[in-house]
Every structure is written in C-alpha cells, then in structure tokens.
C-alpha cells in the first residue's frame, strides 16, 4: 500500500488523563482502594469532520472494534484493558483511508482524548 500524507485527523491529543492523578477516594469511595482497579480505558472522541469513521483499538492483545463516530459528533468508548499495554488507534474513514495514531503506553483507568479535524497535514494514512 502506498503511504501518503492525508490531512484529516490530528494527533491523538496527547492529553492522557490519569485517573489516579486527581487524588481523593477510589472508585467506590474508599480512600485506600486502588484507583487502577478499573479494567478499561475510556476514549473520548470528537469528530469535527463531516466524514464518518470507525475506530479500532490495537493493543498487545489484538485489534478491537470500538465503534463508529458520525461526522460532527462526540462519542465515548471503553476499551477493555486489564494491565498496562501499548495502544494505538486505527481510524477507518468511510470511503477513505485508514489512519493510525502513534503508539503509547496506557494503563487501566486512563482517559484518552481523540480529536478528528476536517483538515490536518501531519498524518500518514493508507489508502483502503
């Protein structure tokens, strides 16, 4: 497949918010409970483009379909994750290319933000 720049998405907004950074009580209101006892990663997606996309999460455990985000919408997905893992996202545009985010290490309980813009010149995408 031919690689080329395709200006539709922005970087996975490296705004990885760690659930444990806020401090305070754990998920059940217990001060000493493990804040990482969650077995999932939350992905907050904002699609500013008009094109619908299907998202996949790729970890050491394989490829998981997260779902579809229609144009000009916001959606929250959960990705099951039991331990720290390398993660990247595949953004499959309807009638368009497949784009991939950078790889990153995530932990259960992390919150990720993905912003899909109408124009951006920073990503290499593969034509479908």
C-alpha positions in Angstrom: 0.0 0.0 0.0 1.1 3.5 -0.8 1.7 5.8 2.2 1.0 9.5 1.8 0.0 12.4 3.9 -3.7 12.7 4.4 -4.9 15.8 6.1 -8.0 14.8 8.1 -7.1 14.0 11.7 -5.0 15.5 14.4 -2.7 13.7 16.7 -4.2 11.7 19.5 -4.5 14.7 21.7 -1.7 13.6 24.0 -4.0 14.6 26.8 -3.9 11.3 28.6 -5.5 12.0 31.9 -4.6 9.5 34.5 -7.5 8.6 36.8 -5.2 8.4 39.9 -3.8 12.0 39.4 -7.0 13.6 40.8 -6.4 12.1 44.3 -9.1 11.6 46.8 -11.2 8.5 47.3 -11.0 5.5 45.0 -13.8 4.3 42.6 -16.0 3.0 45.4 -15.4 6.0 47.8 -12.8 4.1 49.8 -9.7 6.3 50.4 -7.3 3.3 50.1 -8.8 1.5 47.2 -6.7 1.1 44.1 -7.7 3.8 41.6 -6.5 1.5 38.8 -8.9 -1.3 39.7 -10.8 -0.3 36.6 -10.3 -2.8 33.8 -10.8 -0.4 30.9 -9.6 2.7 29.2 -12.1 5.5 28.3 -11.7 7.1 24.9 -13.4 10.5 24.4 -13.7 11.2 20.6 -14.7 14.4 18.9 -15.2 14.2 15.2 -15.1 17.7 13.7 -15.0 16.3 10.1 -18.1 15.6 8.0 -16.9 12.0 7.3 -18.0 9.1 9.4 -15.2 7.0 10.9 -14.9 3.5 12.5 -12.4 3.2 15.3 -10.4 0.2 16.4 -8.1 -0.1 19.4 -4.9 -2.2 18.8 -3.1 -3.5 21.9 -0.7 -6.3 22.6 -3.9 -8.4 22.9 -5.2 -7.7 19.4 -7.5 -5.5 17.5 -10.9 -4.5 19.0 -13.6 -2.6 17.1 -14.7 0.3 19.3 -17.4 1.7 17.2 -18.4 4.4 14.7 -18.4 8.1 15.1 -20.6 10.1 12.7 -19.4 13.5 11.4 -19.7 16.4 13.8 -20.4 14.2 16.8 -18.8 13.3 20.1 -18.8 9.8 21.5 -17.2 8.0 24.5 -15.9 4.4 24.0 -14.4 2.0 26.5 -11.6 -0.4 25.7 -11.2 -3.4 28.0 -7.7 -3.4 29.4 -6.5 -5.5 32.4 -2.9 -4.3 32.6 -0.5 -1.7 31.1 -0.2 -2.2 27.4 0.9 -0.5 24.2 -2.0 1.0 22.4 -2.6 2.8 19.1 -5.8 3.6 17.3 -6.9 2.8 13.7 -9.2 5.4 12.3 -11.0 4.0 9.2 -12.8 6.7 7.2 -16.0 5.7 5.4 -14.9 5.7 1.7 -11.5 6.9 2.6 -8.1 5.9 4.0 -7.1 4.2 7.2 -5.1 6.3 9.6 -3.1 5.3 12.6 -2.2 7.2 15.8 1.2 7.0 17.5 1.8 4.1 19.8 1.6 4.9 23.5 1.6 3.0 26.8 -1.7 3.1 28.6 -2.9 1.8 32.0 -6.3 0.6 33.1 -8.3 3.6 34.2 -6.7 6.1 31.8 -8.8 8.6 29.9 -7.8 9.5 26.3 -9.0 12.3 24.0 -9.0 11.9 20.2 -9.8 15.0 18.1 -10.6 14.3 14.4 -10.4 17.5 12.4 -11.5 18.3 8.9 -8.0 19.3 7.8 -4.6 18.4 9.1 -1.3 17.6 7.3 0.5 15.7 10.0 -0.6 12.1 9.5 0.4 9.3 7.1 -2.6 7.3 6.1 -3.0 4.2 3.9 -5.5 4.2 1.1 -8.1 1.5 1.5 
